[in-house]
Structure formats: structure tokens, C-alpha cells
Amino acid sequence: MADCAYGDNPGFTEALLAATVRFVLALKPRKGTWAPADAAHTPTEAAAELGWRGPSRPGRWRRIQRRFRDGHTESWWAADAQLGGWGPDRRLRLVVATTDPASLPGHSTWYLLTNLPRPASRRAQQANLAEVVRLYGLRNWVEQGYKQVKGELGWADFQVRTDRAIRRHWTLVCCAFSFCWQAFLAEQPAAPESQVAAAATARGAQATGHRGGTGRAAVVATGAAGGAGLVDPMEHAATLLAVMVASTAAPAAATAA
């Protein structure tokens, strides 16, 4: 998941496709693309062609429910749109999600580019749209962690001259980030939820603008199973360090030889 700085970059999306990485990326509402003269040329124009005439005549829009981590839900609408070479049955899909298909409010309308396939059945399509929207909703959690890394641990503070040195610095920062989470959670398992929430607040959790909460869920997004695409950050620090050491030792050995 990533914002429009990545979704609007064709080189980035093509690289993800070549690497067979699944993605949900935002697009700018007015991002222009080639299309026939009588067709839509921007995501907002594509959304306007989806046939909305009210909740009783939604056209291609489908109602979905978004559930937030504090337990409340919101009704949104989502649909597959056609724009240039993007479409429901193309390699790349344009999914529009909004609270109001009539006005497409800027603060609550997303234009999403994804390579997740569209199911064949109507019911599965609605579930698929809900999943695309749910996935992009997780981007705020990615952003929160990324800002913590950059701001607190010096992600952007590399003053070096080589690509290898930059990557070594970032690896060490990621390890430090993992150790911080490990230390924080190791202190909390037997603590009352009120103490956990207080500790999270003291570490700046509320500064992100997210709704309040208690327990570990107030600090870490939960509910996603680990796997090849999503790992526990506390499990791999030693492996990261080992890879970094190996990658820097090999050139030295080759030079000596």
C-alpha cells in the first residue's frame, strides 16, 4: 500500500508488476492519462461515468462497510472504473472508493490503482472491492511506523557517499526499530491495559492523529496473519544483521584475492 507519490509513478508500478508484487496504490484525482477524445481522461471523470443516481439506483457502485480499530463502522461506496488502459478486466484496475458518489468529496474519496484480480461473480466482486479498500486503509499504519523510524531513529540522517553505506545505515535503523518494539512489548504483557495505553501515549502514539484505544492494539495494528509478505518485525533483526555483514564482507574478500 502506498500513496499517490508511488501510484502516479509508472516506473514504480511496472517494477512491481515485473516482480509479481500485489499492490494497492493511490492516484491523484486529476492525474491525466491518454484516452479517446470522448472517454474519461482523469480518475474523477472515470468516477463520474459509473452511473450513480442515488442509493436505490447505484449503477456500478457497491455499498461496503469499513470497520475501524475502535469498533465503529462507516458505509462507503466502491466501484471498478474504466480509464485508458485500466479497467475491471485489465492487468491494472482503477477502484474508486468514497463516502458520497454524488459529490466525490476530496477528504473521503480514494482513487486506487491495483493489480489484484477481479472475481467473476457479482457477490465476490463486492467482497473484493471491500478488501481493496480495507487494504488501502492500512496505509495509515504503514505511515505511522515509517514516520517513527525516520523521526526517532535517524532513517533520513545518513551522511554518506556510497549506495552500500546508505543501505547499511537503513538496515541498522530497521534493527533498532525492531529492538524498540521488542523492548516495549516485553515490558507490557502483564501490565493493566490502562498502563499500556499510558505508555503508548508517552511514546507519541496520540501524535499521529489516530483514534484512542487500549492494550497492544492501541500501538500495533493486529489481525493480519504473518507470511511471505508480512512478518513480525521482532523476528528478523539477527537475520538482517547477518545479511548486512555478509554483503559487506564479500567485496573485501574478492579484493584481497
PASEBA-1860 file (N, C-alpha, C; in nm, 3 decimals):
! residues 257
1> MADCAYGD> 0.084/-0.118/0.000/0.000/0.000/0.000/0.088/0.123/0.000 ~ 0.052/0.221/-0.083/0.131/0.344/-0.088/0.045/0.457/-0.142 ~ 0.089/0.580/-0.117/0.011/0.695/-0.159/0.039/0.731/-0.304 ~ -0.014/0.847/-0.348/-0.009/0.881/-0.489/0.131/0.915/-0.539 ~ 0.225/0.942/-0.449/0.363/0.964/-0.493/0.417/0.839/-0.563 ~ 0.364/0.723/-0.527/0.406/0.596/-0.587/0.308/0.551/-0.697 ~ 0.179/0.570/-0.673/0.081/0.529/-0.772/0.092/0.607/-0.902 ~ 0.136/0.733/-0.895/0.150/0.815/-1.014/0.282/0.792/-1.087
9> NPGFTEAL> 0.363/0.699/-1.039/0.495/0.674/-1.097/0.491/0.546/-1.181 ~ 0.482/0.557/-1.315/0.471/0.437/-1.398/0.590/0.342/-1.383 ~ 0.710/0.396/-1.367/0.826/0.310/-1.350/0.816/0.224/-1.226 ~ 0.761/0.281/-1.119/0.745/0.207/-0.994/0.643/0.095/-1.010 ~ 0.528/0.127/-1.070/0.424/0.025/-1.086/0.470/-0.086/-1.180 ~ 0.543/-0.050/-1.285/0.592/-0.153/-1.377/0.692/-0.244/-1.308 ~ 0.774/-0.187/-1.219/0.870/-0.269/-1.145/0.799/-0.366/-1.052 ~ 0.691/-0.321/-0.988/0.613/-0.411/-0.902/0.549/-0.522/-0.983
17> LAATVRFV> 0.498/-0.488/-1.100/0.438/-0.590/-1.186/0.541/-0.692/-1.230 ~ 0.660/-0.644/-1.267/0.766/-0.735/-1.311/0.808/-0.828/-1.199 ~ 0.802/-0.779/-1.075/0.841/-0.860/-0.959/0.725/-0.943/-0.905 ~ 0.609/-0.937/-0.972/0.486/-1.007/-0.931/0.447/-0.975/-0.787 ~ 0.456/-0.847/-0.752/0.416/-0.799/-0.619/0.275/-0.741/-0.630 ~ 0.185/-0.785/-0.542/0.049/-0.731/-0.540/0.050/-0.595/-0.470 ~ -0.031/-0.502/-0.520/-0.026/-0.368/-0.461/-0.161/-0.299/-0.472 ~ -0.179/-0.198/-0.385/-0.291/-0.105/-0.389/-0.230/0.033/-0.368
25> LALKPRKG> -0.229/0.115/-0.474/-0.164/0.245/-0.471/-0.265/0.355/-0.502 ~ -0.250/0.468/-0.436/-0.339/0.581/-0.461/-0.296/0.656/-0.587 ~ -0.392/0.724/-0.649/-0.369/0.812/-0.763/-0.421/0.951/-0.730 ~ -0.360/1.052/-0.790/-0.415/1.186/-0.776/-0.547/1.194/-0.853 ~ -0.647/1.265/-0.797/-0.777/1.272/-0.864/-0.770/1.325/-1.007 ~ -0.678/1.417/-1.032/-0.669/1.480/-1.164/-0.554/1.425/-1.247 ~ -0.502/1.310/-1.210/-0.394/1.251/-1.289/-0.446/1.220/-1.430 ~ -0.385/1.281/-1.529/-0.431/1.262/-1.666/-0.368/1.141/-1.731
33> TWAPADAA> -0.441/1.078/-1.822/-0.389/0.965/-1.898/-0.448/0.969/-2.038 ~ -0.382/0.905/-2.132/-0.432/0.907/-2.268/-0.561/0.826/-2.276 ~ -0.654/0.876/-2.356/-0.780/0.806/-2.383/-0.843/0.871/-2.505 ~ -0.933/0.801/-2.573/-1.005/0.865/-2.685/-1.072/0.994/-2.641 ~ -1.096/1.082/-2.736/-1.148/1.215/-2.704/-1.278/1.211/-2.627 ~ -1.364/1.113/-2.658/-1.495/1.108/-2.592/-1.495/1.024/-2.464 ~ -1.379/0.980/-2.418/-1.370/0.897/-2.297/-1.314/0.980/-2.181 ~ -1.318/0.921/-2.061/-1.264/0.988/-1.942/-1.112/0.998/-1.953
41> HTPTEAAA> -1.058/1.107/-1.898/-0.914/1.129/-1.904/-0.850/1.140/-1.766 ~ -0.931/1.145/-1.660/-0.880/1.153/-1.523/-0.962/1.059/-1.436 ~ -0.910/1.021/-1.318/-0.988/0.936/-1.228/-1.122/0.996/-1.188 ~ -1.127/1.127/-1.168/-1.255/1.188/-1.130/-1.357/1.178/-1.243 ~ -1.311/1.195/-1.368/-1.402/1.179/-1.481/-1.449/1.035/-1.494 ~ -1.358/0.940/-1.469/-1.396/0.798/-1.474/-1.499/0.766/-1.367 ~ -1.485/0.824/-1.248/-1.581/0.800/-1.140/-1.718/0.858/-1.175 ~ -1.719/0.971/-1.246/-1.846/1.034/-1.282/-1.925/0.951/-1.382
49> ELGWRGPS> -1.860/0.857/-1.450/-1.927/0.775/-1.550/-1.981/0.643/-1.494 ~ -1.980/0.627/-1.361/-2.018/0.500/-1.302/-2.169/0.485/-1.280 ~ -2.246/0.584/-1.317/-2.391/0.566/-1.320/-2.464/0.587/-1.189 ~ -2.411/0.669/-1.096/-2.479/0.690/-0.969/-2.603/0.778/-0.986 ~ -2.718/0.725/-0.938/-2.841/0.802/-0.937/-2.911/0.792/-0.803 ~ -2.834/0.768/-0.700/-2.890/0.755/-0.566/-2.876/0.614/-0.514 ~ -2.893/0.593/-0.382/-2.876/0.460/-0.321/-2.965/0.352/-0.383 ~ -3.082/0.390/-0.433/-3.171/0.290/-0.492/-3.134/0.258/-0.637
57> RPGRWRRI> -3.055/0.342/-0.700/-3.010/0.321/-0.838/-2.860/0.350/-0.844 ~ -2.779/0.264/-0.782/-2.636/0.295/-0.766/-2.550/0.271/-0.889 ~ -2.607/0.217/-0.997/-2.524/0.187/-1.113/-2.423/0.079/-1.079 ~ -2.296/0.107/-1.108/-2.191/0.009/-1.081/-2.133/0.021/-0.941 ~ -2.181/0.118/-0.864/-2.132/0.134/-0.727/-2.185/0.021/-0.639 ~ -2.102/-0.021/-0.542/-2.141/-0.123/-0.445/-2.117/-0.068/-0.304 ~ -2.218/-0.087/-0.216/-2.203/-0.041/-0.078/-2.110/-0.137/-0.002 ~ -2.015/-0.081/0.073/-1.926/-0.161/0.156/-1.922/-0.101/0.296
65> QRRFRDGH> -1.887/-0.184/0.392/-1.874/-0.138/0.531/-1.727/-0.135/0.570 ~ -1.683/-0.022/0.620/-1.547/-0.012/0.672/-1.553/-0.019/0.824 ~ -1.473/-0.107/0.883/-1.467/-0.121/1.028/-1.333/-0.068/1.076 ~ -1.337/0.022/1.175/-1.217/0.085/1.226/-1.174/0.019/1.356 ~ -1.051/0.045/1.396/-0.994/-0.029/1.509/-1.060/0.005/1.642 ~ -1.133/0.118/1.650/-1.206/0.147/1.774/-1.344/0.082/1.776 ~ -1.377/0.005/1.669/-1.502/-0.069/1.666/-1.613/-0.005/1.585 ~ -1.603/0.123/1.551/-1.712/0.186/1.478/-1.702/0.151/1.329
73> TESWWAAD> -1.813/0.161/1.259/-1.818/0.128/1.117/-1.870/0.249/1.039 ~ -1.836/0.252/0.911/-1.885/0.356/0.821/-1.926/0.291/0.690 ~ -2.032/0.344/0.629/-2.076/0.297/0.498/-2.005/0.378/0.389 ~ -1.936/0.307/0.302/-1.870/0.367/0.186/-1.928/0.304/0.061 ~ -1.891/0.360/-0.054/-1.928/0.304/-0.183/-1.801/0.283/-0.264 ~ -1.796/0.175/-0.340/-1.677/0.145/-0.420/-1.720/0.087/-0.554 ~ -1.634/0.105/-0.654/-1.665/0.055/-0.787/-1.537/0.043/-0.869 ~ -1.541/-0.048/-0.966/-1.436/-0.056/-1.068/-1.468/0.044/-1.178
81> AQLGGWGP> -1.371/0.127/-1.212/-1.390/0.227/-1.317/-1.301/0.194/-1.437 ~ -1.336/0.255/-1.550/-1.259/0.237/-1.674/-1.187/0.367/-1.706 ~ -1.055/0.359/-1.724/-0.977/0.479/-1.756/-0.858/0.438/-1.840 ~ -0.858/0.477/-1.968/-0.747/0.442/-2.055/-0.728/0.291/-2.060 ~ -0.607/0.246/-2.028/-0.578/0.103/-2.027/-0.611/0.034/-1.897 ~ -0.669/0.106/-1.801/-0.707/0.046/-1.673/-0.855/0.010/-1.675 ~ -0.889/-0.106/-1.624/-1.029/-0.146/-1.622/-1.050/-0.273/-1.543 ~ -1.176/-0.310/-1.521/-1.208/-0.427/-1.436/-1.141/-0.555/-1.480
89> DRRLRLVV> -1.124/-0.574/-1.611/-1.069/-0.700/-1.662/-0.930/-0.682/-1.721 ~ -0.864/-0.572/-1.686/-0.729/-0.546/-1.735/-0.626/-0.587/-1.630 ~ -0.499/-0.578/-1.669/-0.392/-0.610/-1.575/-0.393/-0.515/-1.456 ~ -0.427/-0.389/-1.479/-0.439/-0.291/-1.372/-0.582/-0.241/-1.364 ~ -0.635/-0.233/-1.243/-0.771/-0.186/-1.218/-0.768/-0.050/-1.151 ~ -0.868/0.033/-1.182/-0.890/0.158/-1.111/-1.012/0.140/-1.023 ~ -0.992/0.141/-0.892/-1.102/0.127/-0.796/-1.125/0.262/-0.730 ~ -1.250/0.307/-0.732/-1.287/0.433/-0.668/-1.365/0.400/-0.542
97> ATTDPASL> -1.329/0.461/-0.431/-1.399/0.441/-0.304/-1.432/0.577/-0.245 ~ -1.553/0.594/-0.197/-1.595/0.725/-0.147/-1.710/0.712/-0.049 ~ -1.729/0.815/0.031/-1.846/0.821/0.119/-1.968/0.875/0.046 ~ -1.948/0.944/-0.067/-2.059/1.006/-0.139/-2.031/1.005/-0.289 ~ -2.086/0.907/-0.363/-2.061/0.902/-0.507/-2.115/1.021/-0.584 ~ -2.210/1.094/-0.527/-2.269/1.209/-0.596/-2.173/1.326/-0.603 ~ -2.105/1.355/-0.491/-2.017/1.473/-0.486/-1.869/1.439/-0.485 ~ -1.834/1.312/-0.459/-1.693/1.269/-0.453/-1.608/1.364/-0.369
105> PGHSTWYL> -1.640/1.377/-0.239/-1.565/1.472/-0.154/-1.416/1.438/-0.149 ~ -1.334/1.540/-0.159/-1.190/1.518/-0.165/-1.131/1.452/-0.042 ~ -1.187/1.481/0.077/-1.130/1.428/0.200/-1.169/1.283/0.225 ~ -1.269/1.231/0.153/-1.312/1.093/0.177/-1.340/1.019/0.045 ~ -1.256/1.045/-0.054/-1.264/0.973/-0.182/-1.124/0.926/-0.220 ~ -1.113/0.798/-0.249/-0.985/0.740/-0.289/-0.994/0.689/-0.432 ~ -0.888/0.714/-0.508/-0.872/0.659/-0.642/-0.753/0.564/-0.636 ~ -0.780/0.434/-0.651/-0.681/0.332/-0.620/-0.644/0.250/-0.742
113> LTNLPRPA> -0.516/0.234/-0.764/-0.464/0.150/-0.872/-0.419/0.018/-0.811 ~ -0.469/-0.093/-0.863/-0.433/-0.223/-0.805/-0.420/-0.329/-0.913 ~ -0.337/-0.428/-0.885/-0.327/-0.545/-0.975/-0.392/-0.668/-0.913 ~ -0.468/-0.650/-0.807/-0.545/-0.761/-0.751/-0.655/-0.799/-0.850 ~ -0.672/-0.926/-0.883/-0.769/-0.965/-0.986/-0.912/-0.944/-0.940 ~ -1.000/-0.919/-1.035/-1.142/-0.900/-1.008/-1.214/-1.033/-1.025 ~ -1.288/-1.078/-0.924/-1.359/-1.206/-0.934/-1.469/-1.201/-1.039 ~ -1.517/-1.317/-1.075/-1.620/-1.327/-1.179/-1.760/-1.301/-1.126
121> SRRAQQAN> -1.792/-1.354/-1.008/-1.929/-1.344/-0.958/-1.956/-1.206/-0.897 ~ -2.082/-1.166/-0.901/-2.123/-1.034/-0.852/-2.097/-1.020/-0.701 ~ -2.133/-1.123/-0.625/-2.112/-1.116/-0.480/-1.964/-1.111/-0.445 ~ -1.885/-1.190/-0.515/-1.741/-1.189/-0.490/-1.680/-1.055/-0.528 ~ -1.734/-0.989/-0.629/-1.683/-0.859/-0.668/-1.701/-0.757/-0.556 ~ -1.817/-0.762/-0.490/-1.842/-0.669/-0.380/-1.744/-0.696/-0.266 ~ -1.721/-0.823/-0.234/-1.625/-0.858/-0.128/-1.485/-0.815/-0.168 ~ -1.452/-0.829/-0.297/-1.320/-0.791/-0.344/-1.300/-0.641/-0.333
129> LAEVVRLY> -1.401/-0.562/-0.368/-1.391/-0.417/-0.354/-1.370/-0.378/-0.208 ~ -1.443/-0.444/-0.119/-1.426/-0.416/0.023/-1.284/-0.448/0.068 ~ -1.225/-0.555/0.015/-1.090/-0.593/0.053/-0.987/-0.493/0.001 ~ -1.004/-0.445/-0.121/-0.913/-0.344/-0.175/-0.916/-0.218/-0.088 ~ -1.036/-0.175/-0.050/-1.048/-0.057/0.034/-0.989/-0.082/0.172 ~ -1.013/-0.201/0.228/-0.956/-0.234/0.359/-0.803/-0.229/0.355 ~ -0.747/-0.284/0.250/-0.601/-0.286/0.238/-0.544/-0.144/0.233 ~ -0.606/-0.059/0.152/-0.551/0.076/0.145/-0.571/0.150/0.278
137> GLRNWVEQ> -0.674/0.115/0.353/-0.692/0.176/0.484/-0.579/0.145/0.580 ~ -0.506/0.036/0.555/-0.392/0.001/0.640/-0.271/0.091/0.614 ~ -0.277/0.170/0.507/-0.161/0.254/0.474/-0.127/0.350/0.587 ~ -0.228/0.395/0.662/-0.201/0.486/0.773/-0.109/0.422/0.876 ~ -0.126/0.289/0.896/-0.039/0.219/0.990/0.103/0.212/0.936 ~ 0.116/0.189/0.807/0.249/0.189/0.746/0.314/0.326/0.763 ~ 0.236/0.430/0.739/0.287/0.567/0.750/0.330/0.596/0.894 ~ 0.251/0.550/0.991/0.285/0.574/1.130/0.420/0.514/1.164
145> GYKQVKGE> 0.439/0.386/1.128/0.566/0.321/1.158/0.682/0.386/1.085 ~ 0.659/0.426/0.958/0.765/0.487/0.879/0.809/0.619/0.941 ~ 0.713/0.700/0.987/0.748/0.827/1.049/0.824/0.806/1.179 ~ 0.787/0.703/1.255/0.860/0.675/1.377/1.005/0.641/1.347 ~ 1.024/0.559/1.244/1.161/0.522/1.207/1.239/0.645/1.166 ~ 1.182/0.727/1.077/1.254/0.843/1.026/1.282/0.945/1.136 ~ 1.177/0.974/1.214/1.190/1.083/1.310/1.271/1.049/1.434 ~ 1.253/0.927/1.486/1.312/0.893/1.615/1.445/0.819/1.604
153> LGWADFQV> 1.464/0.746/1.496/1.583/0.660/1.487/1.680/0.702/1.378 ~ 1.653/0.813/1.309/1.751/0.866/1.216/1.753/0.804/1.079 ~ 1.637/0.759/1.030/1.630/0.698/0.897/1.688/0.791/0.790 ~ 1.657/0.921/0.800/1.698/1.015/0.696/1.831/1.083/0.727 ~ 1.900/1.038/0.831/2.021/1.108/0.874/2.149/1.045/0.821 ~ 2.144/0.978/0.706/2.266/0.919/0.651/2.345/1.028/0.577 ~ 2.468/1.052/0.621/2.556/1.145/0.552/2.674/1.062/0.502 ~ 2.650/0.997/0.391/2.744/0.901/0.338/2.758/0.923/0.189
161> RTDRAIRR> 2.848/0.849/0.126/2.878/0.874/-0.014/2.846/0.757/-0.106 ~ 2.822/0.639/-0.052/2.802/0.522/-0.138/2.666/0.459/-0.114 ~ 2.617/0.391/-0.217/2.489/0.320/-0.206/2.495/0.215/-0.097 ~ 2.606/0.144/-0.088/2.618/0.038/0.013/2.608/0.097/0.154 ~ 2.672/0.211/0.176/2.668/0.272/0.309/2.527/0.317/0.345 ~ 2.453/0.369/0.246/2.314/0.408/0.272/2.232/0.287/0.314 ~ 2.248/0.176/0.242/2.170/0.056/0.273/2.209/-0.002/0.408 ~ 2.337/0.006/0.443/2.380/-0.042/0.576/2.316/0.044/0.685
169> HWTLVCCA> 2.314/0.174/0.664/2.253/0.263/0.763/2.105/0.230/0.780 ~ 2.033/0.212/0.670/1.890/0.180/0.679/1.867/0.046/0.747 ~ 1.954/-0.051/0.722/1.940/-0.182/0.787/1.956/-0.168/0.938 ~ 2.055/-0.092/0.981/2.075/-0.072/1.125/1.956/0.000/1.188 ~ 1.900/0.097/1.118/1.783/0.167/1.170/1.665/0.071/1.184 ~ 1.645/-0.018/1.085/1.537/-0.116/1.093/1.559/-0.211/1.211 ~ 1.682/-0.250/1.235/1.711/-0.336/1.350/1.681/-0.263/1.481 ~ 1.722/-0.137/1.488/1.694/-0.058/1.609/1.544/-0.046/1.631
177> FSFCWQAF> 1.468/-0.027/1.523/1.323/-0.019/1.532/1.265/-0.148/1.587 ~ 1.316/-0.262/1.538/1.270/-0.392/1.587/1.301/-0.409/1.736 ~ 1.421/-0.369/1.776/1.460/-0.384/1.917/1.372/-0.296/2.007 ~ 1.335/-0.176/1.959/1.250/-0.087/2.039/1.113/-0.150/2.062 ~ 1.054/-0.209/1.955/0.925/-0.275/1.972/0.938/-0.394/2.067 ~ 1.046/-0.469/2.052/1.065/-0.587/2.136/1.076/-0.547/2.283 ~ 1.153/-0.442/2.310/1.170/-0.397/2.448/1.038/-0.344/2.505 ~ 0.965/-0.268/2.423/0.839/-0.211/2.471/0.738/-0.321/2.504
185> LAEQPAAP> 0.721/-0.417/2.414/0.622/-0.521/2.436/0.665/-0.618/2.546 ~ 0.796/-0.638/2.564/0.843/-0.726/2.670/0.810/-0.669/2.808 ~ 0.800/-0.536/2.818/0.768/-0.472/2.945/0.619/-0.479/2.979 ~ 0.533/-0.503/2.877/0.391/-0.480/2.894/0.300/-0.602/2.913 ~ 0.342/-0.727/2.892/0.244/-0.836/2.885/0.156/-0.852/3.009 ~ 0.209/-0.822/3.127/0.130/-0.840/3.249/0.072/-0.709/3.301 ~ 0.095/-0.599/3.230/0.051/-0.469/3.279/-0.096/-0.448/3.249 ~ -0.168/-0.376/3.337/-0.308/-0.343/3.307/-0.317/-0.263/3.179
193> ESQVAAAA> -0.432/-0.273/3.111/-0.446/-0.205/2.983/-0.431/-0.054/2.998 ~ -0.471/0.001/3.111/-0.458/0.145/3.130/-0.312/0.187/3.128 ~ -0.222/0.104/3.186/-0.080/0.135/3.185/-0.022/0.123/3.044 ~ -0.069/0.024/2.970/-0.021/0.007/2.832/-0.059/0.129/2.750 ~ -0.184/0.174/2.765/-0.228/0.290/2.689/-0.149/0.414/2.728 ~ -0.122/0.429/2.859/-0.044/0.544/2.904/0.096/0.540/2.847 ~ 0.156/0.421/2.842/0.290/0.408/2.785/0.291/0.442/2.637 ~ 0.186/0.400/2.568/0.177/0.431/2.425/0.165/0.581/2.402
201> TARGAQAT> 0.084/0.647/2.486/0.069/0.791/2.474/0.201/0.862/2.500 ~ 0.274/0.815/2.602/0.403/0.876/2.635/0.502/0.865/2.521 ~ 0.487/0.762/2.438/0.579/0.743/2.326/0.530/0.810/2.199 ~ 0.424/0.892/2.211/0.381/0.970/2.096/0.276/0.907/2.010 ~ 0.208/0.801/2.058/0.108/0.734/1.974/-0.005/0.828/1.937 ~ -0.046/0.917/2.030/-0.158/1.005/2.001/-0.119/1.116/1.905 ~ 0.009/1.142/1.891/0.052/1.248/1.799/0.023/1.215/1.655 ~ -0.007/1.090/1.626/-0.033/1.051/1.487/-0.173/1.090/1.442
209> GHRGGTGR> -0.261/1.127/1.537/-0.396/1.164/1.499/-0.493/1.048/1.492 ~ -0.450/0.926/1.527/-0.541/0.812/1.526/-0.632/0.816/1.646 ~ -0.744/0.746/1.637/-0.836/0.738/1.750/-0.771/0.663/1.865 ~ -0.818/0.693/1.986/-0.760/0.630/2.103/-0.794/0.484/2.114 ~ -0.723/0.413/2.203/-0.750/0.272/2.226/-0.669/0.224/2.344 ~ -0.684/0.099/2.381/-0.610/0.044/2.492/-0.546/-0.085/2.452 ~ -0.449/-0.128/2.533/-0.381/-0.254/2.506/-0.287/-0.242/2.389 ~ -0.232/-0.358/2.350/-0.135/-0.357/2.240/-0.197/-0.308/2.110
217> AAVVATGA> -0.326/-0.332/2.092/-0.390/-0.288/1.968/-0.388/-0.137/1.953 ~ -0.367/-0.064/2.065/-0.358/0.081/2.055/-0.227/0.125/1.992 ~ -0.129/0.036/1.985/0.002/0.071/1.934/0.033/-0.003/1.805 ~ -0.005/-0.129/1.797/0.027/-0.211/1.681/-0.103/-0.258/1.615 ~ -0.112/-0.244/1.483/-0.229/-0.297/1.411/-0.227/-0.448/1.418 ~ -0.339/-0.508/1.452/-0.344/-0.652/1.469/-0.442/-0.713/1.371 ~ -0.446/-0.846/1.368/-0.546/-0.916/1.289/-0.496/-0.969/1.157 ~ -0.371/-0.940/1.119/-0.317/-0.989/0.993/-0.221/-1.104/1.022
225> AGGAGLVD> -0.238/-1.213/0.950/-0.151/-1.329/0.970/-0.016/-1.307/0.905 ~ 0.090/-1.355/0.969/0.223/-1.344/0.913/0.240/-1.434/0.792 ~ 0.334/-1.400/0.709/0.359/-1.481/0.590/0.471/-1.420/0.509 ~ 0.479/-1.461/0.382/0.588/-1.414/0.297/0.583/-1.263/0.277 ~ 0.464/-1.205/0.280/0.453/-1.063/0.255/0.440/-0.977/0.379 ~ 0.423/-1.039/0.496/0.404/-0.963/0.619/0.466/-1.040/0.734 ~ 0.568/-0.981/0.796/0.640/-1.053/0.902/0.638/-0.971/1.030 ~ 0.658/-1.039/1.140/0.672/-0.975/1.269/0.807/-0.904/1.271
233> PMEHAATL> 0.812/-0.772/1.297/0.939/-0.701/1.291/1.038/-0.746/1.397 ~ 0.990/-0.818/1.500/1.082/-0.858/1.606/1.149/-0.992/1.580 ~ 1.116/-1.057/1.468/1.168/-1.191/1.444/1.297/-1.195/1.362 ~ 1.332/-1.085/1.296/1.432/-1.096/1.191/1.551/-1.001/1.206 ~ 1.569/-0.941/1.320/1.681/-0.848/1.337/1.816/-0.919/1.317 ~ 1.832/-1.038/1.376/1.958/-1.111/1.361/1.984/-1.146/1.215 ~ 1.880/-1.184/1.143/1.896/-1.217/1.002/1.935/-1.094/0.921 ~ 1.873/-0.980/0.951/1.909/-0.857/0.881/2.056/-0.823/0.902
241> LAVMVAST> 2.100/-0.835/1.026/2.241/-0.804/1.055/2.334/-0.901/0.984 ~ 2.297/-1.029/0.981/2.381/-1.128/0.916/2.394/-1.101/0.767 ~ 2.283/-1.063/0.704/2.287/-1.031/0.561/2.376/-0.910/0.536 ~ 2.365/-0.809/0.622/2.445/-0.689/0.604/2.594/-0.720/0.616 ~ 2.630/-0.801/0.716/2.770/-0.837/0.736/2.822/-0.917/0.617 ~ 2.741/-1.012/0.570/2.784/-1.094/0.457/2.802/-1.012/0.331 ~ 2.711/-0.916/0.307/2.718/-0.837/0.185/2.835/-0.741/0.185 ~ 2.882/-0.702/0.303/2.997/-0.612/0.307/3.129/-0.687/0.313
249> AAPAAATA> 3.124/-0.813/0.359/3.248/-0.891/0.368/3.290/-0.945/0.233 ~ 3.194/-0.978/0.145/3.226/-1.040/0.018/3.316/-0.953/-0.070 ~ 3.288/-0.822/-0.089/3.376/-0.742/-0.172/3.519/-0.735/-0.118 ~ 3.535/-0.730/0.013/3.669/-0.725/0.072/3.748/-0.851/0.039 ~ 3.680/-0.967/0.048/3.747/-1.093/0.018/3.787/-1.099/-0.128 ~ 3.701/-1.049/-0.216/3.732/-1.051/-0.358/3.851/-0.961/-0.389 ~ 3.858/-0.846/-0.320/3.969/-0.755/-0.343/4.101/-0.820/-0.298 ~ 4.099/-0.885/-0.183/4.220/-0.948/-0.134/4.266/-1.058/-0.229
257> A> 4.170/-1.131/-0.283/4.207/-1.238/-0.375/4.272/-1.180/-0.501
END
